[in-house]
């Protein structure tokens, strides 16, 4: 039972699908027939249009053929005209050849005439140039003559002015001669006064130089007496004592073993100054100066140099020689730090020589005498 039902259903389904397929094919066939009909109608319409166009073109071709026949007649006419014109041109060429020959002959004659004219024109130009030069020379001479006339008039005026000026100057010279005589007399009087003043100045200068020369005399006296015993500076005449002998390094306490040498050198130096009356009456101060090398700062070395100078002065004030000769009021102590260092021959600093104590003398009015001497020498 169940199998018969399945077979019936399958057969019904088959026929249904077959009917659908046939319907689809029929629809496609109908579409193809419609497309063929449409295309055939379109082709028919295009063929009709082309036939009408060909008819139009045939009509135009007939019209063009008729126009071409007309143009052929015109061309034959034009050819006949061209033949006639060619004959005319041949005849005109013959005439032109004859005329060209005649023109060549005439051109040669014209060239000869032109050469003759050029030669004559060149001669005329030369004559005209000569005439222009002569005219320029005449004008230049006229101009020079006018300038000379004007310059002569100016010279005449200048001569008149110069003559008047000479007269005035001659009068002035006469007056100036009188004034010169008076001035010469005054100059002679002043010269005599100037000579007298110069004599006085020379005498005063000699006196001042004799006063300023005292220091040189003192230095030569010190060198002659003490030169071989103690160290005396040739320029300033100061007594130099090494700090290495008097003090330990960096110290301002006087060594006990150096006191004896300091005493003897100081007494010999000062005794040479005060024993000579010519020197003693001009002696103002005995200065004790402390000097250091350039190691360290300026203020430190200044304090050290001052302390060492004071230490030397304090010791010297204890000597009986100072009290006996009343030298205390003349002693002065100061420190110079490293302002006056000593140098070697190559210019470098000599540190051992820079560390020193100097004892020097100062004369009365020494600075004033040096300044007066400098001014007089400059004058």
C-alpha positions as CSV (number, residue, x, y, z in Angstrom):
1,X,0.0,0.0,0.0
2,X,2.7,2.5,1.1
3,X,4.8,1.7,-2.0
4,X,2.0,2.4,-4.4
5,X,1.3,5.8,-2.8
6,X,5.1,6.8,-3.1
7,X,5.1,5.9,-6.8
8,X,2.0,7.9,-7.5
9,X,3.5,10.9,-5.7
10,X,6.8,10.7,-7.6
11,X,5.0,10.5,-10.9
12,X,2.9,13.5,-10.1
13,X,6.0,15.5,-9.1
14,X,7.7,14.5,-12.4
15,X,4.9,15.7,-14.5
16,X,4.6,19.0,-12.6
17,X,8.3,19.7,-13.1
18,X,8.1,18.7,-16.8
19,X,5.2,21.1,-17.2
20,X,7.2,23.9,-15.6
21,X,10.1,23.2,-17.9
22,X,8.0,23.2,-21.0
23,X,6.4,26.5,-19.9
24,X,9.8,28.1,-19.5
25,X,11.0,26.9,-22.9
26,X,7.8,28.3,-24.5
27,X,8.4,31.6,-22.8
28,X,12.0,31.7,-24.1
29,X,10.9,30.8,-27.6
30,X,8.3,33.6,-27.6
31,X,10.9,36.1,-26.5
32,X,13.3,35.0,-29.3
33,X,10.5,35.3,-31.9
34,X,9.7,38.9,-30.7
35,X,13.3,39.9,-30.8
36,X,13.7,38.6,-34.4
37,X,10.6,40.5,-35.5
38,X,11.8,43.7,-33.9
39,X,15.2,43.4,-35.5
40,X,13.8,42.7,-38.9
41,X,11.6,45.8,-38.7
42,X,14.6,47.9,-37.7
43,X,16.7,46.5,-40.6
44,X,13.8,47.2,-43.0
45,X,13.5,50.8,-41.8
46,X,17.3,51.4,-42.2
47,X,17.3,49.9,-45.7
48,X,14.5,52.3,-46.7
49,X,16.5,55.2,-45.3
50,X,19.6,54.2,-47.2
51,X,17.6,53.8,-50.5
52,X,16.2,57.3,-50.1
53,X,19.7,58.6,-49.4
54,X,21.1,56.9,-52.5
55,X,18.3,58.5,-54.6
56,X,19.3,61.9,-53.3
57,X,23.0,61.2,-54.0
58,X,22.2,60.1,-57.6
59,X,20.3,63.3,-58.2
60,X,23.3,65.4,-56.9
61,X,25.7,63.4,-59.1
62,X,23.5,64.2,-62.1
63,X,23.6,67.9,-61.2
64,X,27.5,67.7,-60.8
65,X,27.9,66.0,-64.1
66,X,26.0,68.8,-65.9
67,X,28.1,71.4,-64.1
68,X,31.3,69.6,-65.1
69,X,30.3,69.7,-68.8
70,X,29.7,73.4,-68.5
71,X,33.2,73.8,-66.8
72,X,34.9,71.8,-69.6
73,X,33.6,74.4,-72.1
74,X,34.9,77.2,-70.0
75,X,38.3,75.5,-69.7
76,X,38.6,75.2,-73.5
77,X,37.8,78.9,-73.8
78,X,40.5,79.7,-71.2
79,X,43.1,77.6,-73.0
80,X,42.4,79.6,-76.2
81,X,42.9,82.8,-74.2
82,X,46.2,81.5,-72.7
83,X,47.5,80.7,-76.2
84,X,46.8,84.2,-77.4
85,X,48.5,85.6,-74.3
86,X,51.6,83.5,-74.8
87,X,51.9,84.9,-78.3
88,X,51.6,88.4,-76.9
89,X,54.2,87.6,-74.2
90,X,56.7,86.3,-76.8
91,X,56.3,89.5,-78.8
92,X,56.8,91.5,-75.6
93,X,59.9,89.5,-74.6
94,X,61.5,90.3,-78.0
95,X,60.7,94.0,-77.4
96,X,62.2,93.7,-73.8
97,X,65.4,92.2,-75.1
98,X,65.9,95.0,-77.5
99,X,65.1,97.6,-74.8
100,X,67.5,95.9,-72.3
101,X,70.3,96.2,-74.9
102,X,69.6,99.8,-75.3
103,X,69.4,100.2,-71.4
104,X,72.8,98.5,-71.0
105,X,74.3,101.0,-73.4
106,X,72.7,103.9,-71.6
107,X,73.7,102.5,-68.2
108,X,77.4,102.4,-69.3
109,X,77.1,106.0,-70.4
110,X,75.4,106.9,-67.1
111,X,78.2,105.2,-65.1
112,X,80.9,107.2,-67.0
113,X,78.9,110.4,-66.3
114,X,78.6,109.4,-62.6
115,X,82.4,108.9,-62.4
116,X,83.0,112.3,-63.9
117,X,80.5,113.8,-61.5
118,X,82.2,112.1,-58.5
119,X,85.6,113.4,-59.5
120,X,84.2,116.9,-59.8
121,X,82.3,116.6,-56.5
122,X,85.6,115.5,-54.8
123,X,87.3,118.5,-56.1
124,X,84.5,120.7,-55.0
125,X,84.6,119.1,-51.5
126,X,88.3,119.8,-51.3
127,X,87.8,123.4,-52.2
128,X,84.9,123.7,-49.7
129,X,87.1,122.2,-46.9
130,X,89.9,124.7,-47.7
131,X,87.3,127.5,-47.6
132,X,86.0,126.2,-44.2
133,X,89.6,126.1,-42.8
134,X,90.2,129.6,-44.0
135,X,87.0,130.8,-42.4
136,X,87.9,129.1,-39.1
137,X,91.4,130.6,-39.1
138,X,89.9,134.0,-39.7
139,X,87.4,133.5,-36.9
140,X,90.2,132.3,-34.6
141,X,92.3,135.3,-35.4
142,X,89.4,137.6,-34.8
143,X,88.8,136.0,-31.4
144,X,92.4,136.2,-30.4
145,X,92.5,139.8,-31.4
146,X,89.4,140.6,-29.3
147,X,90.9,138.6,-26.3
148,X,94.2,140.5,-26.7
149,X,92.4,143.8,-26.7
150,X,90.4,142.9,-23.6
151,X,93.6,141.5,-21.9
152,X,95.5,144.7,-22.8
153,X,92.7,146.8,-21.2
154,X,92.9,144.6,-18.1
155,X,96.7,144.9,-17.9
156,X,96.3,148.7,-18.2
157,X,93.9,148.7,-15.3
158,X,96.1,146.4,-13.3
159,X,99.1,148.6,-14.0
160,X,97.2,151.6,-12.7
161,X,96.2,149.7,-9.6
162,X,99.7,148.4,-9.0
163,X,101.1,151.9,-9.4
164,X,98.7,153.2,-6.8
165,X,99.5,150.3,-4.5
166,X,103.2,150.8,-4.9
167,X,102.8,154.4,-4.0
168,X,100.9,153.4,-0.9
169,X,103.4,150.7,0.0
170,X,106.3,153.1,-0.4
171,X,104.7,155.4,2.0
172,X,104.1,152.5,4.4
173,X,107.7,151.3,4.0
174,X,108.9,154.7,5.1
175,X,106.8,154.5,8.2
176,X,107.9,150.9,8.8
177,X,111.5,152.0,8.5
178,X,111.0,154.5,11.3
179,X,109.3,151.9,13.4
180,X,112.0,149.3,12.7
181,X,114.7,151.7,13.9
182,X,112.7,152.2,17.1
183,X,112.2,148.4,17.5
184,X,115.9,147.8,17.0
185,X,116.8,150.2,19.7
186,X,114.3,148.5,22.0
187,X,115.7,145.0,21.1
188,X,119.2,146.2,21.8
189,X,118.1,147.4,25.2
190,X,116.3,144.1,25.9
191,X,119.2,142.1,24.7
192,X,121.5,143.7,27.2
193,X,118.9,143.1,29.9
194,X,118.5,139.4,28.7
195,X,122.3,138.9,28.8
196,X,122.4,140.2,32.3
197,X,119.6,137.9,33.4
198,X,121.3,134.9,31.7
199,X,124.5,135.7,33.6
200,X,122.6,135.7,36.9
201,X,120.8,132.4,36.0
202,X,124.1,130.7,35.1
203,X,125.6,131.7,38.4
204,X,122.5,130.5,40.3
205,X,122.5,127.2,38.2
206,X,126.2,126.7,39.1
207,X,125.4,127.3,42.8
208,X,122.4,124.8,42.7
209,X,124.5,122.2,40.9
210,X,127.1,122.5,43.5
211,X,124.5,121.8,46.2
212,X,123.0,118.9,44.3
213,X,126.5,117.5,43.7
214,X,126.9,117.0,47.4
215,X,125.2,113.5,47.2
216,X,127.7,112.4,44.5
217,X,130.5,113.6,46.8
218,X,129.0,111.6,49.7
219,X,128.7,108.5,47.6
220,X,132.3,108.8,46.3
221,X,133.5,109.4,49.9
222,X,131.6,106.3,51.1
223,X,133.0,104.2,48.3
224,X,136.6,105.3,48.9
225,X,136.4,104.7,52.7
226,X,134.1,101.6,52.9
227,X,134.1,100.1,49.3
228,X,136.4,97.3,50.1
229,X,134.9,96.5,53.6
230,X,131.1,96.6,53.1
231,X,128.6,96.4,50.2
232,X,127.8,100.0,49.1
233,X,125.5,100.7,46.1
234,X,127.1,102.8,43.4
235,X,124.1,104.8,42.5
236,X,122.2,105.5,45.8
237,X,125.2,105.0,48.2
238,X,123.1,102.7,50.5
239,X,124.5,100.0,52.7
240,X,123.1,96.6,51.8
241,X,122.8,93.7,54.3
242,X,121.4,90.3,53.3
243,X,118.2,89.2,55.1
244,X,119.4,85.6,55.0
245,X,122.2,86.6,57.4
246,X,120.1,88.7,59.7
247,X,116.8,86.7,59.8
248,X,115.5,83.2,59.4
249,X,113.1,82.6,56.5
250,X,109.7,84.2,57.1
251,X,110.8,85.6,60.4
252,X,111.3,89.2,61.7
253,X,113.4,88.3,64.8
254,X,117.0,89.4,64.5
255,X,119.5,86.6,64.9
256,X,121.9,87.0,67.8
257,X,124.9,85.9,65.7
258,X,124.2,88.6,63.1
259,X,124.0,91.5,65.6
260,X,127.8,92.0,65.8
261,X,128.2,92.3,62.0
262,X,125.2,94.7,61.8
263,X,126.6,96.9,64.6
264,X,130.1,97.2,63.0
265,X,128.8,97.8,59.5
266,X,126.3,100.4,60.7
267,X,128.8,102.3,62.8
268,X,131.4,102.4,60.0
269,X,128.7,103.6,57.5
270,X,127.2,106.3,59.8
271,X,130.6,107.4,61.2
272,X,131.8,108.1,57.6
273,X,128.7,110.4,57.1
274,X,128.9,112.4,60.4
275,X,132.7,112.7,60.6
276,X,132.9,114.9,57.5
277,X,131.6,118.4,58.3
278,X,130.7,119.1,54.7
279,X,128.5,116.0,54.7
280,X,127.2,116.2,58.3
281,X,125.7,119.7,57.9
282,X,123.5,118.6,55.0
283,X,122.5,115.2,56.5
284,X,118.8,115.0,57.1
285,X,117.8,111.3,57.7
286,X,119.2,107.8,58.0
287,X,116.6,105.4,56.6
288,X,116.4,101.7,57.3
289,X,114.4,99.9,54.6
290,X,113.2,96.3,54.5
291,X,112.9,94.5,51.2
292,X,111.6,91.0,50.2
293,X,111.3,88.8,47.1
294,X,108.1,88.4,45.1
295,X,107.1,85.1,46.7
296,X,103.8,85.5,48.5
297,X,101.3,88.4,48.5
298,X,102.1,92.1,48.5
299,X,100.5,92.8,52.0
300,X,102.2,89.9,53.6
301,X,105.7,90.9,52.2
302,X,104.9,94.6,53.2
303,X,104.3,93.6,56.8
304,X,107.3,91.3,56.9
305,X,109.6,94.0,55.4
306,X,108.3,96.6,57.9
307,X,108.8,94.3,60.9
308,X,112.3,93.5,59.8
309,X,113.2,97.2,59.4
310,X,111.7,98.0,62.8
311,X,113.6,95.1,64.4
312,X,116.9,96.4,63.0
313,X,116.1,100.0,64.1
314,X,115.1,98.7,67.6
315,X,118.5,97.0,68.0
316,X,120.4,100.0,66.7
317,X,118.7,102.3,69.2
318,X,120.2,100.2,72.0
319,X,123.7,101.0,70.9
320,X,125.7,103.6,72.9
321,X,127.0,105.0,69.6
322,X,123.5,106.2,68.7
323,X,123.2,108.0,72.1
324,X,126.6,109.5,72.0
325,X,126.2,111.1,68.6
326,X,122.5,111.9,69.0
327,X,121.5,109.9,65.9
328,X,118.1,108.7,67.2
329,X,116.2,111.7,65.8
330,X,117.6,111.0,62.3
331,X,116.6,107.3,62.2
332,X,113.6,106.3,60.1
333,X,112.3,102.7,59.3
334,X,110.1,101.6,56.5
335,X,109.1,98.5,54.5
336,X,109.1,98.3,50.7
337,X,107.7,94.7,50.2
338,X,108.8,93.5,46.7
339,X,108.6,96.8,44.9
340,X,112.4,97.1,44.5
341,X,113.5,93.6,43.7
342,X,117.0,92.8,42.4
343,X,117.5,91.3,39.0
344,X,120.1,89.1,37.3
345,X,121.9,90.0,34.0
346,X,119.2,88.2,32.0
347,X,116.4,90.2,33.6
348,X,115.1,87.5,36.0
349,X,114.6,88.2,39.7
350,X,117.5,87.4,42.0
351,X,115.5,86.3,45.1
352,X,118.5,86.0,47.4
353,X,119.7,89.6,46.6
354,X,116.1,90.9,46.8
355,X,115.7,89.8,50.5
356,X,117.8,92.5,52.1
357,X,118.0,95.4,54.6
358,X,119.2,98.8,53.1
359,X,120.6,101.6,55.3
360,X,120.7,104.9,53.2
361,X,121.1,108.6,53.9
362,X,118.9,111.5,52.9
363,X,120.2,115.1,52.5
364,X,118.3,118.2,53.4
365,X,116.0,119.6,50.6
366,X,117.2,116.8,48.4
367,X,113.9,116.5,46.4
368,X,113.7,120.2,45.9
369,X,117.3,120.4,44.6
370,X,116.8,117.6,42.1
371,X,113.6,119.3,40.8
372,X,115.4,122.6,40.4
373,X,118.3,121.0,38.6
374,X,115.9,119.1,36.3
375,X,114.1,122.3,35.3
376,X,117.3,124.3,34.7
377,X,118.7,121.5,32.6
378,X,115.5,121.4,30.5
379,X,115.6,125.2,30.0
